C-alpha cells in the first residue's frame, strides 16, 4: 500500500493545470492522510506528527 504515490507525475499530469480542484481525503487516525498530502505537495517524504484538527494545503500541478 502506498506504492501508488511513487508514480505521482502520471497522476498529476493527467489533470488540466488551468482548473481548480477541491479534494477531500478521509480516513482513520494515523492512516497517513497528512503524509499523502505532503507527498503530493513537496514530492518527497516528510516526517509528520499526529495532526490535531485538520490540514488544508494548495497544490500546484506543472504541465509538461
Biopython code that builds the backbone (N, CA, C, O; Angstrom):
import numpy as np
from Bio.PDB.StructureBuilder import StructureBuilder

atoms = [
    (1, "UNK", "N", (0.834, -1.175, 0.000)),
    (1, "UNK", "CA", (0.000, 0.000, 0.000)),
    (1, "UNK", "C", (0.883, 1.244, 0.000)),
    (1, "UNK", "O", (1.948, 1.245, 0.617)),
    (2, "UNK", "N", (0.460, 2.281, -0.673)),
    (2, "UNK", "CA", (1.253, 3.483, -0.751)),
    (2, "UNK", "C", (2.140, 3.543, -1.975)),
    (2, "UNK", "O", (2.723, 4.589, -2.260)),
    (3, "UNK", "N", (2.258, 2.437, -2.714)),
    (3, "UNK", "CA", (3.103, 2.433, -3.901)),
    (3, "UNK", "C", (2.494, 3.237, -5.036)),
    (3, "UNK", "O", (3.199, 3.596, -5.978)),
    (4, "UNK", "N", (1.221, 3.522, -4.970)),
    (4, "UNK", "CA", (0.582, 4.324, -5.998)),
    (4, "UNK", "C", (1.098, 5.742, -6.028)),
    (4, "UNK", "O", (1.014, 6.399, -7.066)),
    (5, "UNK", "N", (1.628, 6.237, -4.929)),
    (5, "UNK", "CA", (2.154, 7.592, -4.874)),
    (5, "UNK", "C", (3.535, 7.700, -5.483)),
    (5, "UNK", "O", (4.008, 8.807, -5.737)),
    (6, "UNK", "N", (4.195, 6.578, -5.723)),
    (6, "UNK", "CA", (5.535, 6.642, -6.289)),
    (6, "UNK", "C", (5.497, 7.112, -7.734)),
    (6, "UNK", "O", (6.504, 7.601, -8.247)),
    (7, "UNK", "N", (4.356, 6.974, -8.400)),
    (7, "UNK", "CA", (4.217, 7.409, -9.788)),
    (7, "UNK", "C", (3.332, 8.649, -9.832)),
    (7, "UNK", "O", (2.347, 8.692, -10.568)),
    (8, "UNK", "N", (3.686, 9.649, -9.047)),
    (8, "UNK", "CA", (2.877, 10.856, -8.891)),
    (8, "UNK", "C", (2.771, 11.636, -10.184)),
    (8, "UNK", "O", (1.721, 12.219, -10.452)),
    (9, "UNK", "N", (3.807, 11.672, -10.990)),
    (9, "UNK", "CA", (3.793, 12.512, -12.185)),
    (9, "UNK", "C", (2.708, 12.086, -13.158)),
    (9, "UNK", "O", (2.100, 12.944, -13.797)),
    (10, "UNK", "N", (2.442, 10.795, -13.296)),
    (10, "UNK", "CA", (1.407, 10.358, -14.230)),
    (10, "UNK", "C", (0.013, 10.713, -13.730)),
    (10, "UNK", "O", (-0.889, 10.949, -14.533)),
    (11, "UNK", "N", (-0.175, 10.752, -12.415)),
    (11, "UNK", "CA", (-1.481, 11.113, -11.857)),
    (11, "UNK", "C", (-1.741, 12.597, -12.055)),
    (11, "UNK", "O", (-2.802, 12.982, -12.547)),
    (12, "UNK", "N", (-0.782, 13.434, -11.676)),
    (12, "UNK", "CA", (-0.977, 14.874, -11.750)),
    (12, "UNK", "C", (-0.888, 15.412, -13.168)),
    (12, "UNK", "O", (-1.514, 16.426, -13.475)),
    (13, "UNK", "N", (-0.131, 14.764, -14.036)),
    (13, "UNK", "CA", (-0.008, 15.262, -15.399)),
    (13, "UNK", "C", (-1.291, 15.061, -16.199)),
    (13, "UNK", "O", (-1.497, 15.727, -17.213)),
    (14, "UNK", "N", (-2.153, 14.148, -15.753)),
    (14, "UNK", "CA", (-3.404, 13.929, -16.470)),
    (14, "UNK", "C", (-4.456, 14.981, -16.128)),
    (14, "UNK", "O", (-5.486, 15.058, -16.797)),
    (15, "UNK", "N", (-4.213, 15.794, -15.092)),
    (15, "UNK", "CA", (-5.155, 16.846, -14.714)),
    (15, "UNK", "C", (-4.833, 18.138, -15.457)),
    (15, "UNK", "O", (-3.665, 18.505, -15.580)),
    (16, "UNK", "N", (-5.854, 18.830, -15.950)),
    (16, "UNK", "CA", (-5.590, 20.131, -16.585)),
    (16, "UNK", "C", (-5.063, 21.128, -15.558)),
    (16, "UNK", "O", (-5.581, 21.206, -14.444)),
    (17, "UNK", "N", (-4.029, 21.894, -15.929)),
    (17, "UNK", "CA", (-3.413, 22.812, -14.977)),
    (17, "UNK", "C", (-4.219, 24.086, -14.788)),
    (17, "UNK", "O", (-3.952, 24.840, -13.852)),
    (18, "UNK", "N", (-5.187, 24.349, -15.637)),
    (18, "UNK", "CA", (-5.945, 25.592, -15.550)),
    (18, "UNK", "C", (-7.195, 25.461, -14.694)),
    (18, "UNK", "O", (-7.897, 26.451, -14.488)),
    (19, "UNK", "N", (-7.491, 24.282, -14.197)),
    (19, "UNK", "CA", (-8.677, 24.080, -13.374)),
    (19, "UNK", "C", (-8.304, 23.986, -11.903)),
    (19, "UNK", "O", (-7.194, 23.592, -11.547)),
    (20, "UNK", "N", (-9.258, 24.356, -11.059)),
    (20, "UNK", "CA", (-9.076, 24.268, -9.623)),
    (20, "UNK", "C", (-9.910, 23.095, -9.105)),
    (20, "UNK", "O", (-11.068, 22.929, -9.488)),
    (21, "UNK", "N", (-9.313, 22.290, -8.239)),
    (21, "UNK", "CA", (-9.992, 21.135, -7.672)),
    (21, "UNK", "C", (-9.971, 21.218, -6.160)),
    (21, "UNK", "O", (-9.005, 21.703, -5.570)),
    (22, "UNK", "N", (-11.022, 20.751, -5.543)),
    (22, "UNK", "CA", (-11.069, 20.576, -4.091)),
    (22, "UNK", "C", (-11.156, 19.074, -3.856)),
    (22, "UNK", "O", (-12.111, 18.424, -4.280)),
    (23, "UNK", "N", (-10.169, 18.537, -3.187)),
    (23, "UNK", "CA", (-10.112, 17.105, -2.926)),
    (23, "UNK", "C", (-10.151, 16.890, -1.421)),
    (23, "UNK", "O", (-9.417, 17.540, -0.677)),
    (24, "UNK", "N", (-10.996, 15.988, -0.979)),
    (24, "UNK", "CA", (-11.114, 15.656, 0.440)),
    (24, "UNK", "C", (-10.546, 14.259, 0.644)),
    (24, "UNK", "O", (-10.905, 13.323, -0.070)),
    (25, "UNK", "N", (-9.659, 14.126, 1.622)),
    (25, "UNK", "CA", (-9.105, 12.827, 1.984)),
    (25, "UNK", "C", (-9.627, 12.476, 3.367)),
    (25, "UNK", "O", (-9.319, 13.152, 4.348)),
    (26, "UNK", "N", (-10.407, 11.427, 3.436)),
    (26, "UNK", "CA", (-10.975, 10.974, 4.710)),
    (26, "UNK", "C", (-10.327, 9.668, 5.117)),
    (26, "UNK", "O", (-9.970, 8.856, 4.263)),
    (27, "UNK", "N", (-10.173, 9.457, 6.412)),
    (27, "UNK", "CA", (-9.622, 8.201, 6.886)),
    (27, "UNK", "C", (-9.510, 8.181, 8.399)),
    (27, "UNK", "O", (-9.746, 9.179, 9.080)),
    (28, "UNK", "N", (-9.148, 7.035, 8.891)),
    (28, "UNK", "CA", (-8.991, 6.851, 10.333)),
    (28, "UNK", "C", (-7.762, 7.586, 10.846)),
    (28, "UNK", "O", (-6.919, 8.027, 10.065)),
    (29, "UNK", "N", (-7.668, 7.714, 12.166)),
    (29, "UNK", "CA", (-6.494, 8.316, 12.792)),
    (29, "UNK", "C", (-5.247, 7.521, 12.414)),
    (29, "UNK", "O", (-5.281, 6.293, 12.336)),
    (30, "UNK", "N", (-4.155, 8.232, 12.182)),
    (30, "UNK", "CA", (-2.856, 7.618, 11.864)),
    (30, "UNK", "C", (-2.901, 6.744, 10.614)),
    (30, "UNK", "O", (-2.187, 5.746, 10.526)),
    (31, "UNK", "N", (-3.743, 7.120, 9.643)),
    (31, "UNK", "CA", (-3.861, 6.348, 8.407)),
    (31, "UNK", "C", (-2.939, 6.862, 7.312)),
    (31, "UNK", "O", (-2.792, 6.201, 6.284)),
    (32, "UNK", "N", (-2.309, 8.029, 7.499)),
    (32, "UNK", "CA", (-1.373, 8.544, 6.513)),
    (32, "UNK", "C", (-1.920, 9.652, 5.633)),
    (32, "UNK", "O", (-1.340, 9.943, 4.587)),
    (33, "UNK", "N", (-3.012, 10.273, 6.023)),
    (33, "UNK", "CA", (-3.620, 11.338, 5.210)),
    (33, "UNK", "C", (-2.686, 12.540, 5.069)),
    (33, "UNK", "O", (-2.537, 13.072, 3.969)),
    (34, "UNK", "N", (-2.062, 12.972, 6.149)),
    (34, "UNK", "CA", (-1.144, 14.101, 6.104)),
    (34, "UNK", "C", (0.095, 13.734, 5.304)),
    (34, "UNK", "O", (0.630, 14.573, 4.580)),
    (35, "UNK", "N", (0.557, 12.509, 5.419)),
    (35, "UNK", "CA", (1.705, 12.045, 4.647)),
    (35, "UNK", "C", (1.412, 12.105, 3.156)),
    (35, "UNK", "O", (2.263, 12.532, 2.376)),
    (36, "UNK", "N", (0.227, 11.685, 2.752)),
    (36, "UNK", "CA", (-0.173, 11.756, 1.345)),
    (36, "UNK", "C", (-0.232, 13.202, 0.891)),
    (36, "UNK", "O", (0.240, 13.526, -0.198)),
    (37, "UNK", "N", (-0.800, 14.070, 1.700)),
    (37, "UNK", "CA", (-0.909, 15.490, 1.360)),
    (37, "UNK", "C", (0.468, 16.111, 1.139)),
    (37, "UNK", "O", (0.680, 16.811, 0.149)),
    (38, "UNK", "N", (1.396, 15.861, 2.048)),
    (38, "UNK", "CA", (2.734, 16.432, 1.917)),
    (38, "UNK", "C", (3.522, 15.771, 0.789)),
    (38, "UNK", "O", (4.374, 16.414, 0.175)),
    (39, "UNK", "N", (3.252, 14.500, 0.509)),
    (39, "UNK", "CA", (3.917, 13.822, -0.612)),
    (39, "UNK", "C", (3.503, 14.463, -1.929)),
    (39, "UNK", "O", (4.335, 14.645, -2.817)),
    (40, "UNK", "N", (2.232, 14.807, -2.064)),
    (40, "UNK", "CA", (1.762, 15.467, -3.276)),
    (40, "UNK", "C", (2.292, 16.891, -3.382)),
    (40, "UNK", "O", (2.589, 17.360, -4.480)),
    (41, "UNK", "N", (2.413, 17.577, -2.259)),
    (41, "UNK", "CA", (2.846, 18.972, -2.288)),
    (41, "UNK", "C", (4.346, 19.107, -2.526)),
    (41, "UNK", "O", (4.758, 19.914, -3.360)),
    (42, "UNK", "N", (5.165, 18.349, -1.824)),
    (42, "UNK", "CA", (6.609, 18.523, -1.874)),
    (42, "UNK", "C", (7.323, 17.474, -2.719)),
    (42, "UNK", "O", (8.520, 17.607, -2.974)),
    (43, "UNK", "N", (6.614, 16.431, -3.161)),
    (43, "UNK", "CA", (7.177, 15.324, -3.943)),
    (43, "UNK", "C", (8.328, 14.638, -3.202)),
    (43, "UNK", "O", (9.287, 14.185, -3.827)),
    (44, "UNK", "N", (8.234, 14.563, -1.893)),
    (44, "UNK", "CA", (9.188, 13.838, -1.067)),
    (44, "UNK", "C", (8.497, 13.443, 0.229)),
    (44, "UNK", "O", (7.459, 13.999, 0.587)),
    (45, "UNK", "N", (9.081, 12.481, 0.926)),
    (45, "UNK", "CA", (8.504, 12.046, 2.185)),
    (45, "UNK", "C", (8.933, 12.989, 3.300)),
    (45, "UNK", "O", (10.116, 13.299, 3.439)),
    (46, "UNK", "N", (7.975, 13.441, 4.088)),
    (46, "UNK", "CA", (8.221, 14.368, 5.186)),
    (46, "UNK", "C", (7.780, 13.688, 6.473)),
    (46, "UNK", "O", (6.675, 13.150, 6.543)),
    (47, "UNK", "N", (8.630, 13.707, 7.489)),
    (47, "UNK", "CA", (8.233, 13.158, 8.785)),
    (47, "UNK", "C", (7.176, 14.062, 9.407)),
    (47, "UNK", "O", (7.381, 15.270, 9.524)),
    (48, "UNK", "N", (6.064, 13.491, 9.800)),
    (48, "UNK", "CA", (4.972, 14.260, 10.377)),
    (48, "UNK", "C", (4.670, 13.766, 11.778)),
    (48, "UNK", "O", (5.066, 12.663, 12.156)),
    (49, "UNK", "N", (3.977, 14.574, 12.536)),
    (49, "UNK", "CA", (3.483, 14.193, 13.855)),
    (49, "UNK", "C", (1.966, 14.095, 13.743)),
    (49, "UNK", "O", (1.390, 14.673, 12.821)),
    (50, "UNK", "N", (1.306, 13.390, 14.644)),
    (50, "UNK", "CA", (-0.154, 13.294, 14.567)),
    (50, "UNK", "C", (-0.810, 14.681, 14.509)),
    (50, "UNK", "O", (-0.467, 15.579, 15.279)),
    (51, "UNK", "N", (-1.736, 14.829, 13.604)),
    (51, "UNK", "CA", (-2.381, 16.116, 13.351)),
    (51, "UNK", "C", (-3.544, 16.331, 14.309)),
    (51, "UNK", "O", (-4.392, 15.454, 14.478)),
    (52, "UNK", "N", (-3.578, 17.489, 14.929)),
    (52, "UNK", "CA", (-4.717, 17.891, 15.754)),
    (52, "UNK", "C", (-5.617, 18.753, 14.873)),
    (52, "UNK", "O", (-5.176, 19.797, 14.392)),
    (53, "UNK", "N", (-6.826, 18.356, 14.656)),
    (53, "UNK", "CA", (-7.731, 19.135, 13.809)),
    (53, "UNK", "C", (-7.665, 18.665, 12.377)),
    (53, "UNK", "O", (-7.912, 17.494, 12.091)),
    (54, "UNK", "N", (-7.325, 19.588, 11.456)),
    (54, "UNK", "CA", (-7.296, 19.230, 10.041)),
    (54, "UNK", "C", (-6.217, 20.031, 9.319)),
    (54, "UNK", "O", (-5.721, 21.033, 9.834)),
    (55, "UNK", "N", (-5.862, 19.575, 8.123)),
    (55, "UNK", "CA", (-4.879, 20.247, 7.273)),
    (55, "UNK", "C", (-5.546, 20.699, 5.999)),
    (55, "UNK", "O", (-6.416, 20.006, 5.470)),
    (56, "UNK", "N", (-5.150, 21.852, 5.500)),
    (56, "UNK", "CA", (-5.530, 22.280, 4.161)),
    (56, "UNK", "C", (-4.276, 22.822, 3.491)),
    (56, "UNK", "O", (-3.515, 23.570, 4.103)),
    (57, "UNK", "N", (-4.067, 22.456, 2.266)),
    (57, "UNK", "CA", (-2.911, 22.906, 1.502)),
    (57, "UNK", "C", (-3.324, 23.155, 0.070)),
    (57, "UNK", "O", (-4.267, 22.540, -0.428)),
    (58, "UNK", "N", (-2.618, 24.060, -0.597)),
    (58, "UNK", "CA", (-2.799, 24.294, -2.020)),
    (58, "UNK", "C", (-1.652, 23.587, -2.738)),
    (58, "UNK", "O", (-0.485, 23.746, -2.379)),
    (59, "UNK", "N", (-2.001, 22.810, -3.750)),
    (59, "UNK", "CA", (-1.012, 22.065, -4.513)),
    (59, "UNK", "C", (-1.118, 22.516, -5.966)),
    (59, "UNK", "O", (-2.194, 22.470, -6.564)),
    (60, "UNK", "N", (0.001, 22.948, -6.523)),
    (60, "UNK", "CA", (0.013, 23.376, -7.921)),
    (60, "UNK", "C", (0.579, 22.241, -8.761)),
    (60, "UNK", "O", (1.567, 21.609, -8.387)),
    (61, "UNK", "N", (-0.058, 21.991, -9.901)),
    (61, "UNK", "CA", (0.435, 20.997, -10.830)),
    (61, "UNK", "C", (1.236, 21.701, -11.921)),
    (61, "UNK", "O", (0.953, 22.848, -12.266)),
    (62, "UNK", "N", (2.210, 21.026, -12.445)),
    (62, "UNK", "CA", (3.030, 21.574, -13.514)),
    (62, "UNK", "C", (2.768, 20.751, -14.762)),
    (62, "UNK", "O", (3.019, 19.546, -14.773)),
    (63, "UNK", "N", (2.271, 21.381, -15.804)),
    (63, "UNK", "CA", (2.026, 20.660, -17.049)),
    (63, "UNK", "C", (3.346, 20.514, -17.801)),
    (63, "UNK", "O", (4.178, 21.421, -17.815)),
    (64, "UNK", "N", (3.513, 19.354, -18.423)),
    (64, "UNK", "CA", (4.746, 19.116, -19.179)),
    (64, "UNK", "C", (4.444, 18.938, -20.637)),
    (64, "UNK", "O", (5.356, 18.727, -21.435)),
]
sb = StructureBuilder()
sb.init_structure("model")
sb.init_model(0)
sb.init_chain("A")
sb.init_seg("    ")
for serial, (resi, resn, name, xyz) in enumerate(atoms, 1):
    if name == "N":
        sb.init_residue(resn, " ", resi, " ")
    sb.init_atom(name, np.array(xyz, "f"), 0.0, 1.0, " ", f" {name:<3s}", serial, name[0])
structure = sb.get_structure()
